[in-house]
Amino acid sequence: MTTAPPRQAERAGVPAAIAAQDSPRGDKVFSTLALTAGCLILAVLFGVAVFLVVQAIPAFTADPADIQGGKGFLAYIAPIVIGTVIAAAIALVIATPISIGVALFITHFAPRRIASALGYVIDLLAAIPSVIYGAWGASFLAREISPAYVWLAENAGWIPIFSGPASATGKTILTAGIVLSVMVLPIITSLSREIFLQTPKLHEEAALALGATRWEMIKMAVFPFARPGVVSAIMLGLGRALGETMAVALVLSSGALTVSLVQSGNQTIAAEIALNFPEASGLKVATLIAAGLVLFVITLAVNMVARWIISRHKEFSGAN
């Protein structure tokens, strides 16, 4: 393979230094590094999975009477799995519409100066440590929102999720879900904003030229293009909500599983591990690691479902 002389390469618009490089060697080095990085990630993931499985075996094989609660591992893990799912679901229900609305406002409605300032604030929210959110939720939000819980229990108590007695401290699974929604909001908003900005301008201008309103243009051009990316953003937010530890640990008080969102009780897997692991020993350590394995499987399943949802729309391209 011969390379073009430097002057000829410069006439073709290629700098002489780049044209003189041995591109096959560079491609080989880059592909080797990329392959190594990919294999390293898989090796780390496999190592974590093996560690969790090996360390959790004693909890799976132990006498049920020796597990906390005395009814076996399944009876121990089921309530906190349900609590984890409830808290994450509350966070997504609250954060998803707000995040998408804010991202649309920044990209399609707000003046440039306001959009820049608002985008900076959203990015700043993502940098706040989770312990700060937890302290805010436990010391301020729980206290201020407890009268609303009392009102819900008195006026909508016939609905199971609002049945009383309401928590006097406000430290409930609903409060934890609200705190988590504030935490995942900047993640979903930032990613959705970048995706909305990548919508082909020709699609937007074509819709407007055909007489569509601004909202109709967003429905016809922006949302179809951005759907896979928005789903990815929501799944990343869900992963953050499922694995969040300190904020939930500070907001929730330990208690039994309850259907009501305004009563004290419920717990998440991550908070359960964080609160009990420092003082655990023996079989208790194995039980908490087994709980971590369950959370690992849940997170992996969520990511697999997200990839499946995205793959259904991979045929759509902004160049079409």
Secondary structure, DSSP 8 states (H G I E B T S, - for coil): -----HHHHHHTT--HHHHTS-HHHHHHHHHHHHHHHHHHHHHHHHHHHHHHHHHHHHHHHS-GGGSTTSS-HHHHHHHHHHHHHHHHHHHHHHHHHHHHHHHHIIIIIS-HHHHHHHHHHHHHHHTS-HHHHHHHIIIIIHHHHHHHHHHHHHHSTTSGGG-SS--SS--SHHHHHHHHHHHHHHHHHHHHHHHHHTS-HHHHHHHHHTT--HHHHIIIIIHHHHHHHHHHHHHHHHHHHHH--HHHHHH-------S-SSSS----HHHHHHHHGGG--THHHHHHHHHHHHHHHHHHHHHHHHHHHHHTTTT--TT-
